[in-house]
């Protein structure tokens, strides 16, 4: 079977060579286009893949009643595609307008509070209600609150426009307390006022302690409470040199057992003796309205100093006391 097929194969090969030579010779003359077979080659590694079309910004798809806390649930940098506001920021070039929000690095430098909108804060409060207790019914007025909680602490939080949300002034702690709410006797009260200096307001009876030495607010709070504790215990101490204080060394003028009280008593006793009315006692003389007015005028003159008002009060009280009016 193999012998007869060999001549046939050779004949086919000869015809193929003749046709190939003929087609090669006539192709330049006829100018017929040469069809290339379809190729399925892969693109080169250096060729870039086609880019996907960018989606429109989120602001164009937002509805009017958009739930804003779902857009900014937590603190995050400014995203121009999520904020539907025409915000501009930056230095205007050639008296133009500031830069728009798209690609604006100035808006990324500063912290934003887009996550703390009134709606978000309201939701936070609703979530925290389960962990809060009701306000005590007994504390229904400011007077009762001051009575049971006499110490008042003031702190402040700042919204800073800078690379950090922390402000150095936020560490300052101010403590206020009324001296009348502290358990102090006359000696301890006067000594504490002397120790604190101008931190005490006589008109409002309030002691103010302001601390800002420590870097943290909690540290300044502890330091303020420490200062109040030390001042309280130190004011109750009585040193040996304090027992030798005279009337001239007192912080304020005291009417009781003073030279003015003794002098007015002697003067009134002499007047009553001349009027032949010596039956009045010392307590009755001191309880007279004229003597009370004279006492108040003398105390004001000694403590506040001589001015037009105190001198006028002293003059009128002396006239009424000696019946010169």
HUJO-V724331 format. One record per pair of residues at least 6 apart in sequence whose ideal C-beta (glycine too) atoms are under 6 Angstrom apart, sorted by the first residue. I is the first residue (numbers start at 1). J is the second residue. Records with the same first field share a line. If there is no record, write none. Layout:
I: J + J
//
This chain:
57: 81
58: 81 + 82
59: 84
62: 84
68: 117
69: 120
71: 82
72: 114 + 115
74: 115
75: 115
77: 108
78: 107 + 108 + 112
80: 101 + 102
87: 101
88: 98 + 100
89: 98 + 104 + 106 + 107
90: 98 + 99 + 106
92: 98
110: 161
111: 165
139: 145
150: 177 + 181
151: 177
152: 176
153: 175
154: 174
155: 173
157: 170
158: 167 + 170
160: 167
171: 217 + 220
172: 212
173: 211 + 220 + 221 + 224
174: 210
175: 209 + 224
176: 206 + 208
177: 207
178: 205 + 206
179: 205 + 207
180: 205
188: 235 + 236
190: 251
191: 235
192: 231 + 235
193: 200
195: 231
196: 207
199: 208
200: 207
209: 224 + 227
211: 220 + 223 + 224
214: 220
252: 303
253: 299 + 302 + 303
255: 261 + 295 + 299
260: 298
268: 285
272: 278 + 280
290: 320 + 321
293: 317
294: 317 + 321
297: 313 + 314 + 317
300: 310
301: 310 + 314
304: 310
319: 325
//
